[in-house]
Amino acid sequence: MMPVFMIGTQRSGSNLLRLMINQLPEVAAPHPPHILQRMMPLLPLYGNLSDPKIFYRLVDDVCRLVELNPVPWEGVTLDRRDVAQRCFALNLVAVHGAVYEIYAESKGAKTWCCKSLANINYIKEIEAYFKRPKYVYLFRDGRDVAVSFRKAVVGEKHFYHIAKEWAGTQEIALNLRDKIDPSRFLSVRYEDLTGDSESVAKSICAFLALPTCPVMAMLDYHETGEAKRAATASGLWSNVTKPVMKDNTRKFMREASIQDIRIFESVAGHILDALGYERVLVKKGEELKFTEDELTAFDAENKRMKEEVLKKVDPADRERRERQENLIKEIKARHG
C-alpha cells in the first residue's frame, strides 16, 4: 500500500485538496487526527517501546486519538491487536501507518493520504519507516496565509510570528524537494489549485500513477458527505461545502495593514521570492530590523489576539477539539 503525505502550512487549502483527493476511488484521505504532531512529543513519557505492554499502550492511545477525531472516521473499527500486528517496527510511525492502512482497506483503496501538514517536521522518521513514500507539498502566498490565521481558532496571530513559522516550514519543504527523487514529490500552488483546478487534479492523478482521472468527481468534492461532516465539525472548514473559490487570492492587499505586510515581507521575503510571489512593499535588502522592545510588543499582541479569538469559538466546536486535548492531558498525567 502506498503512503502519501501532504506537507506545508495550515490555512493553505489543504482541506480542499484532501477532499478532492478523497474523491479518487484508489485513494483514502480521511480527516487527520494529527497522530505524529500530537503523539511524537509524548513518546519520552512511554519509556521502552520494545516492551510489548508499553507498545500496546501506545497503540491503544493512538487508536483513541483517532476515535476522538473531530471529524469521525466512519465505517472503521480499530482492533488494537490488528494494529499492533501490522507494525513492522515498534515505533509511532509504524502505528500511524497501520491505522491509515486499516482505514484505506475499509474504503477499498490501495493508497492512503495523510493531510496532517505538520508531518513535514517528521520527514526523517517517515523516510526511515516507509518504502518510498510520496509527498504533496501545498503552498500559498504567506501573506494570505497570515490573513487566514488571524481569523482561525488555531495558530499564531501576529504577522511576525506567522511569517517566521511559515518561512521555516517552507524552507524544510524546499530542502526536501531539492534532495528527493522528483517522482516522489509534487508541488501544488494554492493559487493554481483554485485558479486552474482541473489541471491540478490531472497532475495529482499523474503523480499517483492512476489509470484514470475523474476530474469532475474531484471538483464535486463539496457535495460529498465527507465535506458536510467536516463543515459541521468546525467553522475552520466551513468553505469545503462550497465549490472552488477562484477569487480567494491576494486577500492581504485588502485585509492586512501596510505595517503587517512590511513585517511579513521583512521576515519571510526570501521565501516569497523563492516561491515566486512578488513583494509589494519591502525590496530585497531593505528588510526591517526589529528591536528587542518591538519583539516583546509583538509577543504581547500575539497573545492578546489569541485570547480574543478563543472567546469567540463556538462551544460545540470547542467541545469536539477538547476531546483529543483531554486525551493528551490524560497521557501526561498518567506518566507524570
C-alpha positions in Angstrom: 0.0 0.0 0.0 1.4 3.4 -1.0 1.6 6.2 1.7 1.2 9.8 0.6 1.9 12.7 3.0 0.6 16.2 2.4 3.1 18.8 3.8 3.1 22.5 4.2 1.4 25.1 6.4 -2.2 25.2 7.5 -4.7 27.7 6.0 -3.3 26.9 2.6 -6.2 25.0 1.1 -5.3 21.5 2.5 -9.0 20.7 3.3 -10.0 21.5 -0.2 -7.1 19.4 -1.6 -7.8 16.5 0.7 -11.4 16.3 -0.3 -10.5 16.4 -4.0 -8.0 13.5 -3.4 -10.5 11.6 -1.4 -12.8 11.5 -4.5 -10.3 9.2 -6.1 -11.6 5.6 -5.8 -8.0 4.3 -5.4 -7.1 6.7 -2.5 -8.4 7.1 1.0 -7.8 10.6 2.5 -9.6 10.9 5.9 -9.7 14.0 8.1 -6.4 13.8 10.0 -6.2 13.2 13.8 -2.6 14.5 13.6 -1.1 11.4 15.1 2.6 12.4 14.7 2.1 16.0 15.6 0.2 15.2 18.8 1.9 12.0 19.9 5.6 12.4 19.0 6.3 14.9 21.8 4.8 12.4 24.3 7.0 9.5 23.3 9.6 10.0 26.0 6.9 9.5 28.6 6.2 5.9 27.5 9.7 4.5 28.0 11.0 1.4 26.2 8.6 0.6 23.3 10.2 -2.8 22.9 8.3 -3.8 26.0 5.1 -5.3 24.5 2.9 -3.8 27.2 4.3 -0.3 26.7 4.0 -0.6 22.9 0.4 -1.8 23.2 -0.4 1.1 25.4 0.9 3.4 22.7 -1.2 1.6 20.1 -4.3 2.0 22.3 -3.6 5.7 22.8 -3.2 6.3 19.1 -6.4 4.5 18.4 -8.3 6.5 21.0 -6.9 9.7 19.4 -8.3 8.6 16.1 -11.6 7.7 17.6 -11.9 11.2 19.2 -11.2 13.0 16.0 -13.5 16.0 15.5 -14.5 14.5 12.1 -15.1 10.8 12.7 -13.6 8.1 10.6 -16.9 6.4 9.6 -17.1 2.7 9.0 -13.7 1.9 10.6 -13.1 -0.3 13.6 -9.6 -0.2 15.1 -8.8 -3.5 16.6 -5.8 -2.9 18.8 -4.2 -6.3 18.2 -4.7 -5.9 14.5 -3.0 -2.5 14.5 -0.1 -3.8 16.6 0.4 -6.9 14.3 0.7 -4.7 11.2 3.6 -2.7 12.7 7.0 -3.7 11.2 8.8 -1.7 13.9 8.0 -0.7 17.5 7.6 3.0 16.9 4.9 5.6 16.5 5.3 6.0 12.7 4.6 2.3 12.4 1.4 2.7 14.4 0.4 5.7 12.2 0.9 3.6 9.1 -1.1 0.7 10.4 -4.1 2.8 11.4 -4.1 4.5 8.0 -3.8 1.2 6.2 -6.8 -0.2 8.0 -8.8 2.9 7.0 -7.7 2.5 3.4 -8.7 -1.1 3.3 -12.1 -0.3 4.7 -12.6 2.0 1.7 -11.3 -0.5 -0.8 -8.3 1.8 -1.5 -4.7 0.9 -2.3 -3.2 4.3 -1.4 -3.8 6.4 1.7 -3.1 10.1 2.1 -2.4 11.8 5.4 -3.3 15.5 5.4 -1.6 16.4 8.6 0.7 19.2 7.3 2.9 19.1 10.4 4.3 15.8 9.2 6.8 17.9 7.5 8.6 18.0 10.8 9.0 14.2 10.9 10.4 13.5 7.4 13.4 11.7 8.9 11.2 9.2 10.8 8.8 8.8 7.8 11.6 8.1 5.4 13.1 5.6 7.8 10.0 3.5 8.1 8.1 3.7 4.8 9.4 2.5 1.5 9.4 5.4 -1.0 6.5 7.4 0.4 5.3 10.3 -1.7 4.8 13.9 -0.7 2.3 16.5 -1.9 3.7 20.0 -1.0 0.9 22.5 -0.8 1.9 26.1 -0.5 0.1 29.5 -0.6 1.2 33.1 -0.6 2.3 33.5 3.0 0.6 36.9 3.4 -2.8 35.4 2.6 -1.9 32.5 5.0 -1.4 35.2 7.7 -4.7 36.9 6.9 -6.4 33.5 7.3 -4.7 32.6 10.6 -5.9 35.9 12.0 -9.4 34.6 11.9 -8.8 31.0 12.8 -9.1 29.3 16.2 -5.7 27.7 15.7 -2.2 29.1 15.1 -0.3 32.3 15.7 -2.0 35.7 15.1 0.7 38.4 14.8 2.2 38.7 11.3 5.7 38.5 12.7 5.0 35.1 14.3 3.1 33.7 11.4 5.9 34.9 9.0 8.6 33.1 11.0 6.6 29.9 11.2 5.6 30.0 7.6 9.1 30.7 6.3 10.6 27.9 8.5 8.1 25.3 7.2 8.6 26.3 3.5 12.4 26.0 3.9 12.1 22.4 5.1 9.8 21.6 2.2 12.0 23.2 -0.4 15.1 21.4 1.1 13.2 18.1 0.8 12.2 18.9 -2.8 15.8 19.5 -3.7 17.0 16.2 -2.2 14.3 13.8 -3.0 13.5 11.8 -6.2 11.2 14.1 -8.2 8.8 11.1 -8.8 8.0 11.2 -5.1 7.4 14.9 -4.7 4.6 17.1 -6.1 4.4 20.8 -5.6 0.9 22.3 -5.6 0.4 26.0 -5.6 -2.8 27.1 -3.9 -3.4 29.8 -6.5 -3.3 27.1 -9.2 -5.4 24.8 -7.1 -8.2 27.4 -7.1 -7.5 29.1 -10.4 -6.9 26.0 -12.6 -8.4 23.2 -10.6 -8.7 20.8 -13.5 -5.0 20.9 -14.3 -4.1 20.4 -10.7 -6.4 17.4 -10.5 -4.8 15.9 -13.6 -1.3 16.5 -12.2 -2.3 14.7 -8.9 -3.6 11.7 -10.8 -0.4 11.5 -12.9 1.7 11.8 -9.7 -0.2 8.9 -8.1 0.1 6.9 -11.3 -3.6 6.4 -11.5 -5.0 4.8 -14.8 -7.9 7.3 -15.0 -8.6 10.8 -13.6 -12.2 11.5 -12.6 -11.7 15.3 -12.8 -15.4 16.2 -12.5 -15.8 14.0 -9.5 -12.8 15.6 -7.8 -14.3 19.0 -8.4 -17.6 17.9 -6.9 -16.0 17.3 -3.5 -18.2 19.9 -1.9 -21.3 17.8 -2.5 -20.0 14.8 -0.5 -21.0 13.6 2.9 -17.3 13.9 4.0 -17.3 17.6 3.1 -20.6 18.1 5.1 -19.2 16.3 8.1 -16.0 18.5 8.1 -18.0 21.7 7.7 -20.3 20.7 10.6 -17.4 19.9 12.9 -15.8 23.3 12.8 -16.1 26.8 11.4 -12.5 26.4 10.2 -13.7 24.1 7.4 -17.0 25.9 6.5 -15.9 26.6 3.0 -15.5 23.0 2.0 -19.2 22.7 1.2 -18.8 25.4 -1.5 -17.3 25.0 -5.0 -13.7 26.1 -5.5 -13.3 29.8 -4.6 -11.5 31.0 -7.6 -11.0 34.6 -6.4 -9.7 33.7 -2.9 -6.2 35.2 -3.5 -4.3 38.3 -2.6 -6.7 39.0 0.2 -3.8 40.6 2.1 -4.0 43.6 -0.2 -7.5 44.3 1.2 -7.3 42.9 4.7 -3.8 43.5 6.0 -2.3 46.8 7.1 0.7 48.3 5.5 2.7 47.6 8.6 1.6 44.0 8.7 2.7 43.5 5.1 6.1 45.2 5.8 6.7 42.9 8.8 5.8 39.8 6.8 8.0 40.7 3.8 10.9 41.7 6.1 10.8 38.3 7.9 9.8 36.0 5.0 10.6 37.9 1.9 13.3 35.5 0.9 10.8 32.6 0.8 8.2 34.7 -1.1 11.0 35.2 -3.6 11.8 31.5 -3.7 8.2 30.5 -4.3 7.6 33.2 -7.0 5.4 35.6 -5.0 6.1 39.3 -5.8 6.8 41.6 -2.8 4.7 44.7 -2.7 6.4 46.9 -0.1 9.8 45.7 1.0 12.5 45.2 -1.6 15.3 42.7 -1.2 18.0 44.2 1.0 15.6 46.7 2.6 14.0 44.4 5.2 13.1 45.9 8.6 15.2 45.1 11.6 13.2 44.7 14.9 14.4 45.8 18.3 14.0 43.7 21.5 11.3 46.1 22.6 9.4 45.6 19.3 9.7 41.9 19.6 8.4 41.9 23.1 5.4 44.1 21.9 4.8 41.6 19.1 4.7 38.7 21.6 2.2 40.6 23.8 0.0 41.5 20.9 0.1 37.9 19.6 -1.0 36.6 23.0 -3.8 39.1 23.2 -5.2 38.3 19.7 -5.1 34.5 20.5 -7.2 35.1 23.6 -9.7 37.3 21.7 -10.2 34.6 19.1 -10.7 31.9 21.7 -13.5 33.9 23.3 -15.5 33.7 20.1 -15.1 29.9 19.5 -18.4 28.1 19.1 -18.9 25.9 22.3 -19.7 22.8 20.3 -16.5 23.3 18.2 -14.5 23.8 21.4 -16.0 20.6 22.9 -15.1 18.5 19.8 -11.5 19.8 19.9 -11.2 19.3 23.7 -11.8 15.5 23.3 -8.4 15.0 21.9 -6.8 17.6 24.1 -8.2 15.8 27.2 -6.6 12.6 26.0 -3.3 14.3 25.7 -3.7 15.6 29.3 -4.6 12.1 30.5 -1.5 10.6 28.9 0.7 13.3 30.5 -0.9 12.8 33.9 -0.6 9.0 33.7 3.1 9.3 33.2 3.6 12.3 35.4 
